[in-house]
Amino acid sequence: MDWAQLLSPRRFTHPAATEPVTAARNPFQKDWDRVVFSSAFRRLQDKTQVHSLPETDYVRTRLTHSMEVSSVGRSLGAAVGETVLQRQPDIRHQGGPLDAVTAAEFGHIVSAACLAHDIGNPPFGHFGEATMQHWFGRGAGADLLSPLPAAQARDFEAFEGNAQGFRVLTRLQGWKGAGGLRLTCATLAAFMKYPRPALLEPANAADPGDCALKKHGFFAADRDSFAEVAAEVGLPPRPGGGWGRHPLAYLLEAADDICYRVVDLEDGYKLGRIPFETAEELLQPLVGGFPPRYREIDEPSQRLAYLRAKAIGQLIDDATSVFLDNEAEILAGRFRDDLVSLTPSAPVLRQIEQLTRERIFQTRERYEVEIGGAEILEALLAAATDAMVQTERGERLSPRSEALMHLLPDGAAQGAVDRYEGLLRVTDYVSGMTDSYALATFRRLKGLIRL
């Protein structure tokens, strides 16, 4: 892979829409703006990060998490870009739109991709994702998939928020049918952590040791869209129907890993589930001891915030070093690990992950909320697919189904569609809901509130 091509500012679906990179406001900064002003991004304020429908407004939502990841990603990208441009100064002189490329452009690409990295997540976090997978794969919705080819059925059996995110960015937001938000190909490629379809060819099963293949990043309906992106930035094809990962996607992944592992510890303390002394003990080795100013801070939460900031800074430096040490392997498409797992802090981060799993994720309160979340999502999927099937068969809709069809995306009530497209519209509708809206819609379906 070649850096000059990897940084392509061409906008998706618009061959002529290649903007020059200028110091004042480059195309990748515009990508960030387009994401932050989208309705799908705003809905992240009411989507589970760690806690569904929390009673305290301190804990992070998907929106605040995404903003933090974007900030870390910008620093990672700029740090990597500075050294890459020192190693390959000719990138600055390629002619055309990349004449003014600097380290900042690397940072802006990663920052925009990071901002959108969770934009396709359904309500109730990863539990909601798992609930949708089970409903289609082994639950009440399994029979709906019987008419579909295996590649299409797998999209629902293994429903994936990352793949839904690509769909949101390229179809469902902005200019529908004309490239979605029309982001640059560089940003869309950096967004794609898992550049493979849900179903790989049997002879080319996913390598479980390759972090870029452990999930899928696009649905069968969107394969051609990503093929366009991959061709523009020069991603190499891989066996099984996927592509090599864009190098900057490793930085997106690192930014996400750094944020959720460190800040989950801080959230756990704020919720009273992790003692201050335990959080302090785990953060201290990430910064190599207590900084000189640390003892000047009296308030415990401020102490942890200070250590958290220092820890993130050190992890940014460490992940940058791992990337640059492995740049040749990454560009050749042979790198298989995530960056954070190769940093000196990896053992401590695993301890933090284990502790937060036990104290935050594996709690009675969380399980109680998840039971409710499953009931909500399964009821919504059942109602929406029932309406879809009635439409597909040309049957007269029940009053409830008729009302519901008018809520589905893309004018689904205007006529019958094929089974695959119909199910995609259902998952577009349900996965786009916030936690609160899903709950409110469920209550209306069940007649639990007065209209």
MOPETA-V742824 format. One record per residue. N is the residue number from 1. RES is the residue in one letter. SS is DSSP state (2 for helix, 1 for strand, 0 for the rest). PSI is psi in whole degrees, 0 to 359 (* if undefined). OMEGA is omega in degrees with one decimal (999 if undefined). Layout:
BEGIN
n=[N N]
res=[RES RES]
ss=[SS SS]
psi=[PSI PSI]
omega=[OMEGA OMEGA]
END
This chain:
BEGIN
n=[1 2 3 4 5 6 7 8 9 10 11 12 13 14 15 16 17 18 19 20 21 22 23 24 25 26 27 28 29 30 31 32 33 34 35 36 37 38 39 40 41 42 43 44 45 46 47 48 49 50 51 52 53 54 55 56 57 58 59 60 61 62 63 64 65 66 67 68 69 70 71 72 73 74 75 76 77 78 79 80 81 82 83 84 85 86 87 88 89 90 91 92 93 94 95 96 97 98 99 100 101 102 103 104 105 106 107 108 109 110 111 112 113 114 115 116 117 118 119 120 121 122 123 124 125 126 127 128 129 130 131 132 133 134 135 136 137 138 139 140 141 142 143 144 145 146 147 148 149 150 151 152 153 154 155 156 157 158 159 160 161 162 163 164 165 166 167 168 169 170 171 172 173 174 175 176 177 178 179 180 181 182 183 184 185 186 187 188 189 190 191 192 193 194 195 196 197 198 199 200 201 202 203 204 205 206 207 208 209 210 211 212 213 214 215 216 217 218 219 220 221 222 223 224 225 226 227 228 229 230 231 232 233 234 235 236 237 238 239 240 241 242 243 244 245 246 247 248 249 250 251 252 253 254 255 256 257 258 259 260 261 262 263 264 265 266 267 268 269 270 271 272 273 274 275 276 277 278 279 280 281 282 283 284 285 286 287 288 289 290 291 292 293 294 295 296 297 298 299 300 301 302 303 304 305 306 307 308 309 310 311 312 313 314 315 316 317 318 319 320 321 322 323 324 325 326 327 328 329 330 331 332 333 334 335 336 337 338 339 340 341 342 343 344 345 346 347 348 349 350 351 352 353 354 355 356 357 358 359 360 361 362 363 364 365 366 367 368 369 370 371 372 373 374 375 376 377 378 379 380 381 382 383 384 385 386 387 388 389 390 391 392 393 394 395 396 397 398 399 400 401 402 403 404 405 406 407 408 409 410 411 412 413 414 415 416 417 418 419 420 421 422 423 424 425 426 427 428 429 430 431 432 433 434 435 436 437 438 439 440 441 442 443 444 445 446 447 448 449 450 451]
res=[M D W A Q L L S P R R F T H P A A T E P V T A A R N P F Q K D W D R V V F S S A F R R L Q D K T Q V H S L P E T D Y V R T R L T H S M E V S S V G R S L G A A V G E T V L Q R Q P D I R H Q G G P L D A V T A A E F G H I V S A A C L A H D I G N P P F G H F G E A T M Q H W F G R G A G A D L L S P L P A A Q A R D F E A F E G N A Q G F R V L T R L Q G W K G A G G L R L T C A T L A A F M K Y P R P A L L E P A N A A D P G D C A L K K H G F F A A D R D S F A E V A A E V G L P P R P G G G W G R H P L A Y L L E A A D D I C Y R V V D L E D G Y K L G R I P F E T A E E L L Q P L V G G F P P R Y R E I D E P S Q R L A Y L R A K A I G Q L I D D A T S V F L D N E A E I L A G R F R D D L V S L T P S A P V L R Q I E Q L T R E R I F Q T R E R Y E V E I G G A E I L E A L L A A A T D A M V Q T E R G E R L S P R S E A L M H L L P D G A A Q G A V D R Y E G L L R V T D Y V S G M T D S Y A L A T F R R L K G L I R L]
ss=[0 0 2 2 2 2 0 0 0 1 1 0 0 1 1 1 1 1 0 0 0 0 0 0 0 0 2 2 2 2 2 2 2 2 2 2 0 0 2 2 2 2 2 2 2 2 0 0 0 0 0 0 0 0 0 0 0 0 0 0 0 2 2 2 2 2 2 2 2 2 2 2 2 2 2 2 2 2 2 2 2 2 2 2 2 2 2 0 2 2 2 2 2 0 0 2 2 2 0 0 0 0 2 2 2 2 2 2 2 2 2 2 2 2 2 0 0 0 0 0 0 0 0 0 2 2 2 2 2 2 2 2 2 2 2 2 2 0 0 0 0 2 2 2 2 0 0 0 0 2 2 2 2 2 2 2 2 0 0 0 2 2 2 2 2 2 2 2 2 2 2 2 0 0 1 0 0 0 0 1 0 0 0 1 2 2 2 2 2 2 2 0 0 0 0 0 0 0 0 0 0 2 2 2 0 0 0 0 0 0 0 0 0 0 0 0 0 0 0 2 2 2 2 2 2 2 2 2 2 2 2 2 2 0 0 0 1 1 0 0 0 1 1 0 0 0 2 2 2 2 2 2 2 2 2 2 2 2 2 2 2 2 2 2 2 2 2 2 2 2 0 0 0 0 0 2 2 2 2 2 2 2 2 2 2 2 2 0 0 0 0 2 2 2 2 2 0 0 0 2 2 2 2 2 2 2 2 2 2 2 2 2 2 2 2 2 2 2 2 2 2 2 2 2 2 0 2 2 2 2 2 0 0 0 0 0 0 0 0 2 2 2 0 0 0 2 2 2 2 2 2 2 2 2 2 2 2 2 2 2 2 0 0 2 2 2 2 2 2 2 2 2 2 2 2 2 2 2 2 2 2 2 2 2 2 2 2 2 2 2 2 2 0 0 0 0 0 0 2 2 2 2 2 2 2 0 0 0 2 2 2 2 2 2 0 0 0 0 2 2 2 2 2 2 2 2 2 2 2 2 2 0 0 0 2 2 2 2 2 2 2 2 2 2 2 2 0 0 0 0 0]
psi=[149 129 321 322 323 335 22 126 7 139 139 133 2 87 329 352 64 112 146 149 112 158 329 311 106 168 332 329 323 324 313 315 318 321 313 335 2 151 327 324 318 326 343 343 341 39 141 132 296 321 130 132 57 152 340 144 9 317 152 141 178 328 309 322 316 322 320 317 320 319 314 320 322 317 317 313 316 320 316 315 323 314 321 318 332 321 326 71 342 345 329 346 39 345 164 214 345 11 323 19 136 180 331 326 321 314 321 323 310 320 316 317 319 320 327 2 336 14 343 4 138 178 153 29 211 335 320 320 313 324 317 320 313 319 318 327 316 2 208 338 2 320 337 338 351 327 351 148 157 320 322 319 323 332 326 322 330 45 132 125 329 317 321 325 317 322 319 314 328 351 311 338 158 233 89 134 358 36 10 236 354 55 167 154 328 315 317 323 321 330 330 90 329 82 64 155 171 323 112 156 138 326 353 54 152 138 113 344 356 115 339 353 1 340 183 156 355 152 165 324 339 10 315 327 314 329 322 316 313 320 321 318 354 37 134 137 149 156 144 357 9 192 166 154 140 135 323 346 332 327 322 312 319 318 318 313 315 314 309 331 322 315 338 325 318 317 320 321 315 329 357 18 348 122 150 315 324 314 318 317 325 328 329 313 340 338 7 35 181 125 155 322 350 319 347 347 128 320 127 316 326 326 314 322 321 314 321 316 317 321 317 318 317 320 327 314 318 316 324 316 318 316 311 326 334 18 317 317 322 313 332 353 21 357 133 349 162 151 317 327 345 4 160 337 0 316 320 321 326 323 317 317 318 316 313 328 316 320 336 313 325 68 156 317 319 317 323 317 322 324 315 319 321 317 318 309 319 322 320 317 317 314 316 318 329 315 320 315 320 317 316 323 355 19 158 127 146 156 318 317 322 317 319 323 330 349 346 155 160 32 44 335 352 350 167 148 168 164 314 311 323 317 325 321 324 312 328 315 309 315 337 351 150 168 313 320 323 316 316 319 320 316 321 318 323 359 32 357 156 137 *]
omega=[-174.5 -175.0 -178.0 177.8 -179.3 -178.0 -174.9 176.9 -180.0 -178.5 -177.5 179.2 -178.1 -176.3 -177.4 -174.6 176.7 -175.0 176.8 175.7 -180.0 -177.6 -174.6 -178.4 -175.3 -177.1 -177.2 171.3 176.9 174.5 179.8 -179.8 -178.2 178.0 -172.7 179.0 -179.1 179.4 178.9 178.1 180.0 -178.9 178.6 179.1 -179.0 174.2 -173.7 166.2 173.7 -171.4 174.5 175.7 -175.3 179.4 177.3 -179.7 178.4 -171.0 -172.4 171.6 174.5 -178.7 -179.2 175.9 -178.2 178.4 177.9 178.1 178.4 178.9 178.6 179.1 177.8 179.1 178.3 -178.3 -179.4 179.3 177.4 -178.0 -179.9 -179.4 178.3 -179.3 173.3 179.9 -177.1 -176.5 -179.4 177.2 -179.3 -171.2 -179.5 -174.2 177.2 -170.1 -176.8 -178.5 -172.9 -174.6 177.2 176.6 -179.2 -179.0 174.6 -179.2 -179.0 177.5 -178.5 -179.3 179.3 178.7 178.5 -178.6 -176.2 -166.1 -179.8 -169.8 179.5 -177.7 178.8 175.0 174.4 169.1 -178.0 174.7 176.4 176.5 179.4 178.5 178.9 177.1 -177.5 -177.2 179.2 -173.5 -175.2 -177.3 -173.2 -177.6 -174.6 -178.0 179.9 -175.3 -173.5 179.4 -170.8 168.4 -174.7 -177.5 178.8 179.4 -177.7 177.5 -176.8 177.7 179.1 -176.4 -170.6 179.1 177.8 178.1 176.9 178.5 177.4 178.3 178.0 -175.4 -172.1 -178.8 -162.8 178.4 174.8 -173.1 -177.4 -179.8 -178.7 174.3 177.9 178.5 -179.8 176.6 176.5 179.3 177.9 -179.8 179.6 178.9 177.5 176.7 -170.8 178.6 -173.9 -173.1 -179.7 176.4 -179.4 -178.3 175.2 175.7 -174.5 -178.2 -177.1 -179.4 -177.5 175.1 -176.3 179.2 -179.0 -174.6 -179.4 -175.3 -172.6 174.3 174.2 -173.6 176.8 176.8 179.0 -179.7 -174.4 -178.6 -178.7 177.9 179.5 176.6 176.8 178.7 -177.5 179.5 -177.9 -176.6 175.0 176.0 -178.1 175.2 177.4 177.8 176.9 175.8 179.5 180.0 171.2 -177.8 172.7 -178.0 -177.2 174.7 176.0 178.7 173.5 -179.7 179.9 179.5 178.3 -179.7 -179.0 -175.5 -173.3 -179.5 -177.8 -173.8 173.0 178.6 178.5 177.4 179.2 176.8 -178.0 179.5 178.6 -177.4 177.3 -179.8 178.7 -176.1 178.9 179.0 179.1 -178.8 -178.8 -179.8 -174.5 -179.6 178.3 -179.5 176.6 -178.2 -179.7 176.7 -176.5 -175.8 -173.0 -176.9 178.1 -177.6 -175.3 -171.8 -175.0 -178.2 176.6 175.3 179.5 178.2 178.9 178.4 178.2 179.6 179.4 -179.9 178.9 178.0 179.2 179.8 174.4 178.7 -177.6 -179.6 176.1 179.7 179.0 179.6 -175.9 176.4 -176.1 -175.2 -177.7 178.1 179.1 -179.8 178.3 179.8 -177.0 -177.1 -171.0 -172.4 166.7 -171.7 -173.7 -179.3 -179.5 178.0 176.9 -177.2 -174.7 180.0 179.2 178.5 175.9 175.8 178.5 -179.9 179.3 -179.4 -178.5 176.3 -177.5 -172.1 -174.8 -173.1 -177.0 -178.7 179.1 -178.2 -179.9 -179.5 179.1 178.7 -179.2 175.8 177.4 179.1 178.4 179.0 -178.5 -176.2 -179.9 178.0 179.4 178.3 -179.3 -178.1 -177.3 -179.9 175.6 176.7 179.6 -178.2 177.1 178.5 -179.5 -178.3 -178.5 -179.5 173.1 -174.9 169.3 179.8 -179.7 -179.4 178.8 178.0 -177.4 -178.0 179.2 177.3 -177.0 -178.1 169.8 175.6 -176.9 -178.7 -174.8 178.8 -178.1 175.0 177.8 -172.6 -177.2 -179.7 178.4 178.9 175.1 178.6 177.3 -179.2 172.5 -177.2 -175.0 -177.3 179.3 -178.4 167.1 176.4 -176.1 -179.6 176.1 178.4 -179.4 179.6 176.7 179.9 178.4 179.0 -176.9 179.8 -174.6 175.7 176.8 -179.3 999]
END
